[in-house]
Amino acid sequence: MSIVAPPRQLAFALPHAESLSREDFLDGPCNAAALTLIESWPDWPNRIMMLAGAEGAGKSHLAAIWAAMAGARSTAAHSLTAASVPAELATGALVVEDISADSVDERALFHLLNLAREQQAYVLMTSRRPPAALDVGLRDLRSRLRAIPVVTVDQPDDHLFRALIIKFSADRQMHLDETVVSYLASRIERSFAAARLAVERLDEESLRLRRPVTRALAAEVLRRTDGAEV
């Protein structure tokens, strides 16, 4: 007689919002220079600046803080077109998120940089790579990008890493006790993206199983994650 395994219960994704206010930004040595840049506006060394750092490093949070201060509009790099540039710069301040060689219309970006300089507008760009490392084909754009000052956001130290795990959990209205935080902090890659992903998976599994978040549940979640230590 065959035994039919019970169906795997699915968890419903509940809406949650990550707070991007200044009060909820976690600062530390890894992002001190970037935060100083944001808070020193409009006294920037250049009206066009770039924040560079790994995925999930807090670049969008910093950009959101600046946008609120400067009344800036925000656009994704892949949405930028030559025709949209004048409207994007209408407020005199613009955030351009996630610039990469394969995500942006090079001529549109070149037009943006030229018009921003002409209008003396402020532009804050974010990218996972510094401008000099972006493999763009348009020579004049390559020259413009390399002239842009860059502030790098590094990976978190231990104290900030633990605080990030707690914040990402709080954003999901999920409470982690100290044993769970310590367990995760000692077993996942020390990066912003890894902390966010671990908390996301832990939340989903807790909802699916209708179990409280414990160290044992965290161990189960990490066992299912390829390449994770347990």
Backbone torsions as a table, in degrees:
resi	resn	phi	psi	omega
1	MET	NA	127.9	-179.7
2	SER	-85.2	147.6	179.4
3	ILE	-107.5	123.7	-179.2
4	VAL	-90.4	122.3	179.5
5	ALA	-69.3	142.1	178.6
6	PRO	-63.6	146.6	-179.4
7	PRO	-62.5	145.4	177.7
8	ARG	-72.5	122.8	-178.2
9	GLN	-74.3	135.7	-179.9
10	LEU	-93.8	145.5	176.7
11	ALA	-96.0	135.7	175.7
12	PHE	-81.7	130.5	179.8
13	ALA	-72.5	114.8	178.8
14	LEU	-89.3	141.8	-179.5
15	PRO	-65.7	137.7	174.5
16	HIS	-146.6	150.1	-176.9
17	ALA	-123.4	133.8	175.2
18	GLU	-87.7	122.6	-178.4
19	SER	-70.7	130.9	-179.2
20	LEU	-115.0	25.9	177.8
21	SER	-81.1	164.8	178.1
22	ARG	-63.6	-37.0	-178.1
23	GLU	-63.2	-26.1	-178.1
24	ASP	-99.0	4.8	178.2
25	PHE	-81.9	128.9	-179.6
26	LEU	-93.9	113.2	-177.2
27	ASP	-102.1	153.5	179.1
28	GLY	-165.9	-175.9	-179.0
29	PRO	-56.9	-31.9	-175.2
30	CYS	-69.3	-26.0	-176.9
31	ASN	-123.9	13.0	-176.5
32	ALA	-60.5	-43.7	-178.2
33	ALA	-65.5	-39.3	-179.8
34	ALA	-67.4	-41.8	179.0
35	LEU	-66.2	-38.0	176.8
36	THR	-61.1	-41.2	177.5
37	LEU	-59.1	-49.7	-177.8
38	ILE	-59.8	-46.4	-174.9
39	GLU	-76.7	-13.7	179.0
40	SER	-89.3	-6.6	177.9
41	TRP	-57.9	139.2	9.3
42	PRO	-92.3	12.7	-179.0
43	ASP	-84.7	62.4	179.9
44	TRP	-90.8	153.3	175.9
45	PRO	-68.1	-18.7	179.0
46	ASN	-154.3	147.1	-178.8
47	ARG	-72.2	-18.6	176.8
48	ILE	-113.6	121.4	-177.3
49	MET	-131.0	161.2	177.5
50	MET	-132.0	138.3	169.4
51	LEU	-103.8	125.6	-179.8
52	ALA	-121.6	140.1	179.1
53	GLY	174.8	170.4	-176.7
54	ALA	-64.7	164.6	176.7
55	GLU	-55.5	133.5	177.0
56	GLY	76.3	12.7	-175.5
57	ALA	-76.6	-3.7	-179.6
58	GLY	102.1	9.4	-179.1
59	LYS	-63.3	-42.6	-179.5
60	SER	-67.3	-35.2	177.5
61	HIS	-64.3	-46.4	178.1
62	LEU	-62.1	-41.3	179.2
63	ALA	-64.1	-36.6	178.7
64	ALA	-67.6	-37.9	176.9
65	ILE	-62.2	-45.7	-180.0
66	TRP	-65.7	-40.7	-179.6
67	ALA	-59.4	-39.4	178.6
68	ALA	-66.5	-37.9	179.6
69	MET	-69.3	-43.1	-170.2
70	ALA	-95.1	-5.0	-174.9
71	GLY	66.0	35.7	-174.8
72	ALA	-85.4	148.2	168.8
73	ARG	-82.9	163.3	178.5
74	SER	-131.6	141.6	176.7
75	THR	-145.3	150.4	173.7
76	ALA	-81.1	142.7	-177.5
77	ALA	-56.9	-38.0	-176.5
78	HIS	-70.9	-13.9	179.4
79	SER	-92.3	-8.1	-174.9
80	LEU	-73.5	129.8	174.4
81	THR	-128.5	160.0	179.7
82	ALA	-60.3	-38.9	-178.2
83	ALA	-68.0	-29.1	-176.4
84	SER	-85.4	-12.5	-173.5
85	VAL	-56.8	-49.6	-178.7
86	PRO	-58.2	-41.2	179.7
87	ALA	-68.0	-37.3	-179.8
88	GLU	-63.2	-31.3	-178.8
89	LEU	-92.7	11.0	-172.7
90	ALA	-60.1	-32.8	-178.8
91	THR	-88.4	-4.2	-178.8
92	GLY	83.0	6.7	178.7
93	ALA	-152.5	136.2	-174.8
94	LEU	-146.9	138.0	169.8
95	VAL	-102.2	130.1	174.3
96	VAL	-118.3	112.4	-172.6
97	GLU	-92.8	140.1	167.3
98	ASP	60.0	59.2	176.9
99	ILE	-77.0	129.2	172.7
100	SER	-147.2	161.9	-176.1
101	ALA	-61.7	-30.1	-177.5
102	ASP	-99.4	5.9	-177.6
103	SER	-114.3	-3.9	-171.9
104	VAL	-127.7	144.6	171.9
105	ASP	-76.3	110.6	-172.9
106	GLU	-60.1	-40.1	-179.3
107	ARG	-69.4	-34.2	177.2
108	ALA	-66.6	-42.8	179.4
109	LEU	-66.1	-40.0	177.5
110	PHE	-61.6	-43.4	177.4
111	HIS	-61.7	-41.9	179.3
112	LEU	-61.0	-47.4	-178.1
113	LEU	-63.5	-39.7	179.1
114	ASN	-68.3	-44.4	-178.6
115	LEU	-68.4	-37.7	178.1
116	ALA	-62.2	-41.6	178.5
117	ARG	-66.3	-40.4	179.8
118	GLU	-64.6	-39.7	-177.0
119	GLN	-91.4	-0.4	-176.9
120	GLN	55.7	41.6	177.8
121	ALA	-86.8	159.2	175.2
122	TYR	-96.8	136.0	177.8
123	VAL	-133.8	129.0	174.3
124	LEU	-116.3	119.4	-179.9
125	MET	-109.1	150.5	173.8
126	THR	-122.4	148.8	-179.0
127	SER	-160.0	152.9	174.9
128	ARG	-79.1	-14.4	-179.0
129	ARG	-129.6	147.8	177.1
130	PRO	-67.2	157.9	-176.0
131	PRO	-54.1	-39.7	-177.5
132	ALA	-64.6	-20.9	-178.7
133	ALA	-94.1	-2.5	179.7
134	LEU	-81.5	122.9	-175.4
135	ASP	-87.8	77.0	179.4
136	VAL	-96.6	148.9	-175.8
137	GLY	-86.7	-28.5	-176.5
138	LEU	-76.4	113.9	-173.4
139	ARG	-60.5	-44.1	-179.2
140	ASP	-64.0	-36.2	177.6
141	LEU	-67.7	-40.5	178.5
142	ARG	-59.0	-40.6	178.4
143	SER	-66.1	-41.9	178.8
144	ARG	-63.2	-44.9	-177.5
145	LEU	-63.3	-41.7	-177.5
146	ARG	-68.4	-16.8	178.7
147	ALA	-87.7	-7.0	-177.1
148	ILE	-81.7	127.2	176.4
149	PRO	-63.5	141.4	-176.7
150	VAL	-121.3	137.0	171.7
151	VAL	-117.5	126.9	-175.1
152	THR	-97.2	138.6	173.3
153	VAL	-104.0	116.5	-176.5
154	ASP	-89.7	175.3	177.8
155	GLN	-72.3	154.0	-172.9
156	PRO	-73.7	151.7	170.6
157	ASP	-80.3	-179.9	-173.6
158	ASP	-61.8	-44.3	-177.7
159	HIS	-62.3	-47.2	-179.1
160	LEU	-68.4	-35.3	-179.5
161	PHE	-61.0	-44.7	178.3
162	ARG	-64.8	-39.3	178.6
163	ALA	-65.2	-34.7	177.9
164	LEU	-64.8	-42.6	178.8
165	ILE	-59.3	-42.4	179.5
166	ILE	-66.6	-42.2	-179.5
167	LYS	-65.2	-46.9	-179.5
168	PHE	-60.9	-34.0	177.1
169	SER	-68.5	-43.9	179.5
170	ALA	-63.1	-36.2	177.2
171	ASP	-59.7	-28.1	178.5
172	ARG	-97.2	10.5	-178.4
173	GLN	55.9	41.7	-179.2
174	MET	-120.3	128.0	-179.7
175	HIS	-95.7	128.7	175.0
176	LEU	-113.8	129.6	176.0
177	ASP	-81.8	173.2	-172.6
178	GLU	-60.7	-34.9	-178.8
179	THR	-66.0	-37.4	179.4
180	VAL	-70.9	-43.4	179.1
181	VAL	-59.7	-46.2	-179.2
182	SER	-64.1	-39.5	-179.8
183	TYR	-63.1	-48.2	-179.8
184	LEU	-64.5	-45.1	-175.8
185	ALA	-61.7	-29.0	-177.2
186	SER	-90.9	-5.4	-172.5
187	ARG	-126.6	-7.4	176.7
188	ILE	-112.2	160.4	178.2
189	GLU	-56.1	137.5	-178.3
190	ARG	-82.2	80.9	177.8
191	SER	-147.5	158.8	179.1
192	PHE	-61.8	-45.3	-176.6
193	ALA	-63.7	-40.5	-179.3
194	ALA	-66.3	-38.9	178.8
195	ALA	-64.1	-45.3	-179.5
196	ARG	-63.4	-43.6	-178.1
197	LEU	-66.4	-41.1	180.0
198	ALA	-62.9	-43.5	179.5
199	VAL	-66.0	-40.6	178.7
200	GLU	-60.2	-46.8	-179.5
201	ARG	-67.4	-36.6	178.9
202	LEU	-66.3	-40.7	178.5
203	ASP	-64.0	-45.7	-179.6
204	GLU	-61.3	-42.2	-178.4
205	GLU	-71.0	-36.2	177.2
206	SER	-63.0	-41.3	178.1
207	LEU	-67.9	-42.6	-177.4
208	ARG	-63.3	-43.8	-177.2
209	LEU	-88.6	-10.2	-175.7
210	ARG	55.9	45.0	178.6
211	ARG	-117.8	149.1	175.1
212	PRO	-67.2	157.8	179.5
213	VAL	-80.9	112.9	-178.8
214	THR	-129.1	172.6	176.5
215	ARG	-62.4	-37.9	179.6
216	ALA	-63.2	-41.3	178.1
217	LEU	-66.3	-39.8	178.3
218	ALA	-60.8	-40.3	178.7
219	ALA	-63.4	-40.6	178.4
220	GLU	-62.9	-43.6	-179.3
221	VAL	-63.0	-43.7	-179.1
222	LEU	-68.2	-32.0	177.5
223	ARG	-62.7	-30.0	-179.1
224	ARG	-84.9	-6.6	-179.4
225	THR	-92.1	120.4	-178.3
226	ASP	-57.5	129.0	175.2
227	GLY	81.9	1.4	-179.4
228	ALA	-81.9	146.5	174.4
229	GLU	-85.3	148.9	177.4
230	VAL	-135.6	NA	NA
